[in-house]
């Protein structure tokens, strides 16, 4: 069920490109405006409140009317911080940043190529790390397997937990993961299949199928999320 909301297209309203929630509150990121907003509904009107300035200069290109801010590959909120990871074709040592939800205080985390992530245990993130610039294994003549890793934002330490078991063509097939803390399981997918990894994350189980048929460019970053009735929603 959808409905049109007043204020979304009104003149002067923030241009929200990224929606993210901490589980109870909805937030929106105006990338060009470099501002984080709390979003609420008052009747049929969408209200933007509590603006927090965030520094996106490191992913901003051009100037003035020609300024462009890269879209985050994924965004999530955990531990009172907004995390956003940006595509990294330049081999920068850092492409993940986080911001305090209240103050906008920024931290550039010393990790690269975390293609997908989900909140994990002890304040960590769990996800898939894969460098598209170093994807080919000359010794085997095949694509390398992405690593399932746990990342600790507190000290930027990284622990390899397992390996992605499925065959993939490129990193565009690694856009989303969801970690279920009750089951201690990680869910992800390719363009045709949905997989579940149970701890210690070294073996996958096929649990469903997707009708994308190699059209993975239509996949939505961060597009896997749990529904209240126990199902997973996957958007593409």
Secondary structure, 3 states (H helix, E strand, C coil): CCCCCECCCCCCCCCCCEEEECCCCEEEEECCCCEEEEEEEECCEEEEEEEEECCCHHHEECCHHHCEECCCCEEEEECCEEEEECCCCCCCCCCEEEEECCCCCEEEECCCCEEEEEECHHHEEEEEECCHHHCEECCCCEECCCEEEEEECCCCEEEEEEECCCCCCCHHHCCCEEEECCCCEEEEECCCEEEEEECCCCCEEEEEECCCCCCHHHCCCCCEEECCCCCEEECC
